[in-house]
Amino acid sequence: MNDTELNQIIVDVLDGNTEQFEKIMEIYQKPIFLYCYHMLGNYTEAEENAQEVFLKTFSTLKKYTQYQMDFGAWVYKIAYHQCIDIIRKRKLVKYLPFFYQDEKENNEVDLHIEANYFDESVHQAMAKLSAEERNLLILRCVEDKSYQEIGLILGKNSASLRKKYERASAKFRKYYAQVKGVGVYEYGQGSGFEKTV
């Protein structure tokens, strides 16, 4: 669906043809559910909160026209705030860990994470990161969002997000190595394999 068609659907919904909102849900339902699942780490909570995201999207649709951003980014912004609210209430949450060290590499730690998608050690390492750091890793690596898109979703400068991403991924590798009981450099640090244990 192109932007013109999407904008027409939004106009139709705002004009009272609420059944058209189903078309919006068809496009975003699966990605928003997956985003919520990655953030919350629980299937049932992801389902409930994805539904809540669409209820909020529907009820605030008239406000969207006030924002100068892509509609998808706006929906993700709503999902981000919904998940952060749940995380705050819950205090402790497990996140689905999956990310790449940088744009050019897929090193040993990344391959290990992919091979052990639900490894408890990876969950423990992710739990040591702040909600913002985990969210950044999830949006960048799992959701494959550009830094510009992430900037729109989080309301942050995209240039600073790249640095934050690099720091967050380095912290994850450090925590992961600690949990596994190995040296940080065994899995790589920075942009390469400068040292090994």
Disulfide bonds with the S-S distance in Angstrom:
none
